[in-house]
């Protein structure tokens, strides 16, 4: 019964994530603005804008050029590595190697936190996106939604890691641990698709 309850919870979570994605993107995707912009775009970091000035009192905002293989690549590599760590954590858990599984889960959580830090850093300041690139507000909403999904998966993985360490979750009574691991792999795959399909592909294959 517990296994059935955990599976239902897993399905409800996936359905909630689909609703979140649709609710986040639909308002922007439904506008007349082209999804792929052929103009240079400046994303403003708002309160975190990079302001410049001179001795004459002139002030302005300097936007750094978006680098495909900069912050977002590091974020993707760290998040992908966290997925691998979680995969091995799941294998160790089912072989009753609780402490190794916990250590790998903690490693996965740390790597994902590092990846999220790089994503937030990229979007906190002002960024110049050279064409062709996905419309910046839409790209931001997609990225924010992916981060929300990552945060929810992170919390679940952290919770189940604590349960495993405390002995409440074990191979005989997993309490849905394998589904939490599966959800984390979905989170990782979603982020990789976002990076490859929405950051890398438009710039590489969209023409000039």
Secondary structure, 3 states (H helix, E strand, C coil): CHHHHHHHHHHHHHHHHHHHHHHHHHHHHCCCCCCEECCCEEECCHHHCCEEECCCCCEEECCEECCCCCHHHHHHHHHHHHHHHHHHHHHHHHCCCHHHHHHHHHHHHHHHHHHHHHHHHHHHCCEEECCCEECHHHHHHHHHHHHHHHHHHHHHHHHHHHHHHHCCCECCECCCHHHHHHHHHHHHHHHHHHHHHHHHHHHHHCCC
